[in-house]
């Protein structure tokens, strides 16, 4: 619809230019309508950008609910680039206002080159990043029929199942699987993924990613305190505990313990000394 509207405006301008045998930029329609088109274009792009940013947030929320190691599929890079893209488009507003009020809409295309170039760079950057990051996954649509779900559990049942789930995690060490997902854990436990998600969310007050990664962090701490892993790097120990990237490990550990893994190791040495 925005594109159709702009094409209609350009058709009106072109028709006036042909009727008066002048170039389009000299027509009254151009001077009156193009500032409106530019303003609407800015509003349109920023609106689409905001919608895209909300979609990315929804995607990240879905990742945390379904994947234990979600950083590999994160779209934070795209989020940052879209914010920059929207800001550059917003800067078009003062350009247009100054052109219209100060220069009587006489600035040439070369005067807009700085923003054109910056927008081109960011657009190509987004495209290149998207092409070079094939690991992005798509949200799975939840189309299971209600008949496949277990009956709605009462709060007491949820708490009991939460305790049962924690025991299963300790006994079977599911968290050591770096590719563990909500679905794969549900399959191992022989329950529906939606039921498992409800147990974790309502019974434990966490999302799936936080739930699994707490076990991994505790396993890492146990190995570090045992003294049997002094010859292995912190990253190596973290991989044995189910993490699959340095970024995820450092971020999760600091979120849970409040300090970095290296600082935690130093604190252990200082305590033992």
Residue pairs with C-beta under 8 A, 6 or more apart in sequence:
2 40
2 41
2 44
5 37
5 40
6 37
6 41
9 29
9 33
9 34
9 36
9 37
12 29
12 33
13 24
13 27
13 29
13 30
13 33
13 34
14 24
16 27
16 28
16 29
17 23
17 24
17 26
17 27
17 30
20 27
24 30
31 105
34 105
35 96
35 100
35 105
38 92
38 96
39 93
39 96
41 92
42 89
42 90
42 92
42 93
42 96
45 85
45 86
45 89
46 86
46 89
46 90
49 82
49 83
49 85
49 86
49 89
50 86
52 82
53 79
53 82
53 83
53 86
56 75
56 78
56 79
56 82
57 79
58 139
59 75
59 139
60 70
60 74
60 75
60 76
61 207
62 139
63 70
63 73
63 74
63 209
64 70
64 207
64 208
64 209
64 210
65 182
65 197
65 201
65 207
65 208
65 209
66 140
66 181
66 182
66 183
66 208
67 73
67 181
67 182
67 208
67 209
68 175
68 178
68 180
68 181
68 208
68 209
68 212
68 213
68 216
68 242
69 178
69 179
69 180
69 242
69 243
69 244
69 245
69 248
70 209
70 248
71 245
71 247
71 248
71 251
72 135
72 244
72 245
72 248
73 135
73 136
73 137
75 136
77 129
77 133
78 126
78 129
78 130
81 122
81 125
81 126
81 129
82 126
84 122
85 119
85 122
85 123
85 126
88 115
88 118
88 119
88 122
89 119
91 115
92 115
95 112
95 115
99 105
99 106
99 107
99 111
109 116
130 136
142 194
144 192
144 194
148 192
149 192
149 194
149 195
150 191
150 192
150 195
153 161
153 195
153 198
155 202
158 198
158 199
158 202
158 203
159 203
161 199
161 203
162 199
162 200
162 203
162 204
165 189
165 196
165 199
165 200
165 203
165 204
166 204
168 174
168 189
169 175
169 212
169 215
170 215
172 188
174 180
174 185
174 188
174 212
175 212
175 213
175 215
175 216
175 219
175 241
175 242
176 216
176 219
176 240
176 241
176 242
177 184
177 242
178 239
178 242
178 243
178 244
179 244
180 212
180 242
182 193
182 196
182 197
182 208
183 193
185 196
185 208
185 212
186 192
186 193
186 195
186 196
189 196
197 208
200 206
200 207
200 208
200 211
201 207
204 211
206 214
212 242
213 243
213 248
213 252
213 256
214 256
215 242
216 238
216 241
216 242
216 243
216 252
217 241
217 252
217 253
217 256
217 257
219 241
219 242
220 237
220 238
220 241
220 243
220 253
220 261
221 264
223 229
223 237
223 240
223 241
224 234
224 237
224 264
224 265
224 268
225 268
229 236
229 237
232 240
234 261
234 262
234 265
235 246
235 249
238 246
238 249
238 253
238 261
243 249
243 252
249 261
250 260
250 261
253 260
253 261
253 264
254 260
257 264
259 267
